[in-house]
Amino acid sequence: MSPSTGLLGPYSVRRVGFGAMQLPGPGVMGPPRDHDGAVAVVRRAHELGVDHIDTASYYGPDVANQLLAEALDPWPEAMRVVSKVGARRDETGAWLPALSPAEVRAAVEADLRVLGIDRLTAVNLRVLDTPDDVFDTALRTLTTLRDEGKIELIGLSNVRVQHLERALEHTPVACVQNQYGLLDRGGEDVLETTRERGIAFVPFFPLGSAFGAAPRPAEHPDVQRIAGELRATPSQIALAWLLQHADHVLLIPGTSSRAHLEENLGAADITLMPEHVEVLDGLAG
Ligand SMILES: NC(=O)c1ccc[n+]([C@@H]2O[C@H](COP(=O)([O-])OP(=O)(O)OC[C@H]3O[C@@H](n4cnc5c(N)ncnc54)[C@H](OP(=O)(O)O)[C@@H]3O)[C@@H](O)[C@H]2O)c1
C-alpha cells in the first residue's frame, strides 16, 4: 500500500484530501442545488480525517468558501486550506485571467474574509500562457502577502517546468497543482521535477472533471476490469494508481456527494498488484 500521509511544505497531511470546486452550483457558479447536502459533504470529509482542502475565491465566486466556512465553524486547527489566485469569473461564468497585484491581493483577502481565517496554508499562483513579467509580478505579490503573514506557503498551478524553475529562483515552492491523471499524462516532466525537488504534486481533474475537460478513467474497460478484480470502483482504481505512481502526489478529488467522498477516501486503502500497475501504466495518456 502507498503511504497514507504526504508532505505539504512542512505539514504532514492525508494523501487524499478534498477539492471544493464541486460544491457551488452548476458551472461552479452560484449556490448549490442542495445547500445542506454540500455542507454535509464537507463535514463528513472532516469527520473522516480529511486535513487538506483545495478551494478558490472564484468558485462560486465565494460560494465554495462560504460553504466551507459554514461547515467547518470553528475551523479545525490541523486543517490545511489551500487556495488559488490568477483567475476571476464574469457574470456569464467565463474564466478570465486575474494576475495583477491588486487582483492577487484582493483574491487572497477575499479568501481570508469569507473563510473566516487569518492565514491560508498555501496559495497557488495559477497561470495560463502568462507572460514572464506578469508571472514575476504576481509571484512578488504572493511573497509580499506571505511576508505579511496572510499565507504560509506558495504553490503554482497550470505550470511548465520553466515556470517552476523561474519561481524557485525567488521563493521556495510547496506544491504544484497541474492537470494530470491515469489517462491524462501530459506534464510528466513537471511531476518528475517536483519529485526531485521535494515539492508536493497535486493533480487536478484526477477523475476526468465535471465538464468532460479530461478523459474519465472510470470509463476505461481495463480500469473497470481491475476494479472488479479488487472489489473496488473504477474511480478508486484511478485514484489508487495516482497514489502509487509517486509518493509526493497529494489528491484533491472534487465531489458534491457523500457517497463519492467516502469512495474517494477509500482509494487510500487499495493496493494495486504489479500486474495491475503494469496494465495501468501502459494506458494511453
Ligand atoms: N488548479 C486548477 O486550475 C484547478 C482546475 C480544476 C480543478 N481544481 C481543483 O481540483 C479538484 C479536483 O478537480 P475536479 O473536481 O474539477 O475534477 P475531478 O475530481 O476529476 O472530478 C469531479 C467530477 O467527478 C465526479 N466524482 C467525484 N468522485 C466520484 C466518484 N467516486 N465516482 C464517480 N464520480 C465521481 C464529481 O461528481 P459528483 O459531485 O457527483 O461526485 C464531478 O463531476 C477541484 O475540486 C479543485 O479543487 C484545480
PDBQT file of the ligand as one rigid body, heavy atoms in Angstrom, charges set to zero:
ROOT
HETATM    1  N1  LIG A 301      -5.615  24.492 -10.375  1.00  0.00    +0.000 N 
HETATM    2  C1  LIG A 301      -6.590  24.467 -11.235  1.00  0.00    +0.000 C 
HETATM    3  O1  LIG A 301      -6.578  25.156 -12.257  1.00  0.00    +0.000 OA
HETATM    4  C2  LIG A 301      -7.759  23.563 -10.979  1.00  0.00    +0.000 A 
HETATM    5  C3  LIG A 301      -8.656  23.286 -12.033  1.00  0.00    +0.000 A 
HETATM    6  C4  LIG A 301      -9.711  22.426 -11.768  1.00  0.00    +0.000 A 
HETATM    7  C5  LIG A 301      -9.878  21.871 -10.510  1.00  0.00    +0.000 A 
HETATM    8  N2  LIG A 301      -9.006  22.168  -9.498  1.00  0.00    +0.000 N 
HETATM    9  C6  LIG A 301      -9.137  21.552  -8.148  1.00  0.00    +0.000 C 
HETATM   10  O2  LIG A 301      -9.027  20.152  -8.326  1.00  0.00    +0.000 OA
HETATM   11  C7  LIG A 301     -10.133  19.493  -7.706  1.00  0.00    +0.000 C 
HETATM   12  C8  LIG A 301     -10.448  18.209  -8.492  1.00  0.00    +0.000 C 
HETATM   13  O3  LIG A 301     -10.885  18.539  -9.805  1.00  0.00    +0.000 OA
HETATM   14  P1  LIG A 301     -12.422  18.495 -10.227  1.00  0.00    +0.000 P 
HETATM   15  O4  LIG A 301     -13.299  18.439  -9.035  1.00  0.00    +0.000 OA
HETATM   16  O5  LIG A 301     -12.642  19.598 -11.214  1.00  0.00    +0.000 OA
HETATM   17  O6  LIG A 301     -12.490  17.176 -11.075  1.00  0.00    +0.000 OA
HETATM   18  P2  LIG A 301     -12.398  15.614 -10.689  1.00  0.00    +0.000 P 
HETATM   19  O7  LIG A 301     -12.029  15.427  -9.274  1.00  0.00    +0.000 OA
HETATM   20  O8  LIG A 301     -11.615  14.950 -11.762  1.00  0.00    +0.000 OA
HETATM   21  O9  LIG A 301     -13.894  15.128 -10.958  1.00  0.00    +0.000 OA
HETATM   22  C9  LIG A 301     -15.001  15.680 -10.362  1.00  0.00    +0.000 C 
HETATM   23  C10 LIG A 301     -16.180  15.015 -11.027  1.00  0.00    +0.000 C 
HETATM   24  O10 LIG A 301     -16.153  13.610 -10.745  1.00  0.00    +0.000 OA
HETATM   25  C11 LIG A 301     -17.322  13.243 -10.032  1.00  0.00    +0.000 C 
HETATM   26  N3  LIG A 301     -16.893  12.293  -8.996  1.00  0.00    +0.000 N 
HETATM   27  C12 LIG A 301     -16.170  12.527  -7.877  1.00  0.00    +0.000 A 
HETATM   28  N4  LIG A 301     -15.946  11.388  -7.200  1.00  0.00    +0.000 NA
HETATM   29  C13 LIG A 301     -16.544  10.399  -7.906  1.00  0.00    +0.000 A 
HETATM   30  C14 LIG A 301     -16.678   9.006  -7.734  1.00  0.00    +0.000 A 
HETATM   31  N5  LIG A 301     -16.124   8.387  -6.683  1.00  0.00    +0.000 N 
HETATM   32  N6  LIG A 301     -17.369   8.296  -8.667  1.00  0.00    +0.000 NA
HETATM   33  C15 LIG A 301     -17.918   8.899  -9.721  1.00  0.00    +0.000 A 
HETATM   34  N7  LIG A 301     -17.830  10.234  -9.961  1.00  0.00    +0.000 NA
HETATM   35  C16 LIG A 301     -17.148  10.975  -9.052  1.00  0.00    +0.000 A 
HETATM   36  C17 LIG A 301     -17.903  14.513  -9.466  1.00  0.00    +0.000 C 
HETATM   37  O11 LIG A 301     -19.310  14.419  -9.401  1.00  0.00    +0.000 OA
HETATM   38  P3  LIG A 301     -20.086  14.356  -8.004  1.00  0.00    +0.000 P 
HETATM   39  O12 LIG A 301     -20.110  15.737  -7.455  1.00  0.00    +0.000 OA
HETATM   40  O13 LIG A 301     -21.426  13.832  -8.388  1.00  0.00    +0.000 OA
HETATM   41  O14 LIG A 301     -19.333  13.383  -7.142  1.00  0.00    +0.000 OA
HETATM   42  C18 LIG A 301     -17.504  15.538 -10.528  1.00  0.00    +0.000 C 
HETATM   43  O15 LIG A 301     -18.413  15.508 -11.614  1.00  0.00    +0.000 OA
HETATM   44  C19 LIG A 301     -11.250  20.540  -7.755  1.00  0.00    +0.000 C 
HETATM   45  O16 LIG A 301     -12.283  20.239  -6.824  1.00  0.00    +0.000 OA
HETATM   46  C20 LIG A 301     -10.492  21.797  -7.475  1.00  0.00    +0.000 C 
HETATM   47  O17 LIG A 301     -10.321  21.945  -6.073  1.00  0.00    +0.000 OA
HETATM   48  C21 LIG A 301      -7.942  22.993  -9.727  1.00  0.00    +0.000 A 
ENDROOT
TORSDOF 0
